[in-house]
Amino acid sequence: QVQLVESGGGLVQPGGSLRLSCAASGSISSITAMGWYRQAPGKQRELVAIITIGRSKNYADSVKGRFTISRDNAKTMVDLQMNNLKPENTAVYYCNVRKMSMDNYWGQGTQVTVSS
């Protein structure tokens, strides 16, 4: 089992920045990828950004150039730096890790609200 705890969400004005952090603990060996997803009201959960064990990164087209994902060498932390936030970025953001077994683990989610 992997436990994930997110932090850093909140209310920010359009154009502002937030940094989300996710701390992983438990059985973190054989993690192959760490990422962030989000779910807005009435919409399906979608990928925001993912970073693999080899540090390859992929981003949703809508956040490219504004969001940056990073992780530590020990695979215990994955962060999402979000700049130039827009109202359409409002959602609950979830941390995710994937293991070699293809098991997925999710955090409890953190609310991000972009509003003036």
Rosetta blueprint (number, residue, H / E / L):
1 Q L
2 V E
3 Q E
4 L E
5 V E
6 E E
7 S E
8 G L
9 G L
10 G E
11 L E
12 V E
13 Q L
14 P L
15 G L
16 G L
17 S L
18 L E
19 R E
20 L E
21 S E
22 C E
23 A E
24 A E
25 S E
26 G E
27 S L
28 I L
29 S L
30 S L
31 I E
32 T E
33 A E
34 M E
35 G E
36 W E
37 Y E
38 R E
39 Q E
40 A L
41 P L
42 G L
43 K L
44 Q L
45 R L
46 E E
47 L E
48 V E
49 A E
50 I E
51 I E
52 T E
53 I L
54 G L
55 R L
56 S L
57 K E
58 N E
59 Y E
60 A L
61 D H
62 S H
63 V H
64 K L
65 G L
66 R L
67 F E
68 T E
69 I E
70 S E
71 R E
72 D L
73 N L
74 A L
75 K L
76 T L
77 M E
78 V E
79 D E
80 L E
81 Q E
82 M E
83 N L
84 N L
85 L L
86 K L
87 P H
88 E H
89 N H
90 T L
91 A E
92 V E
93 Y E
94 Y E
95 C E
96 N E
97 V E
98 R E
99 K E
100 M L
101 S L
102 M L
103 D L
104 N E
105 Y E
106 W E
107 G L
108 Q L
109 G L
110 T E
111 Q E
112 V E
113 T E
114 V E
115 S L
116 S L
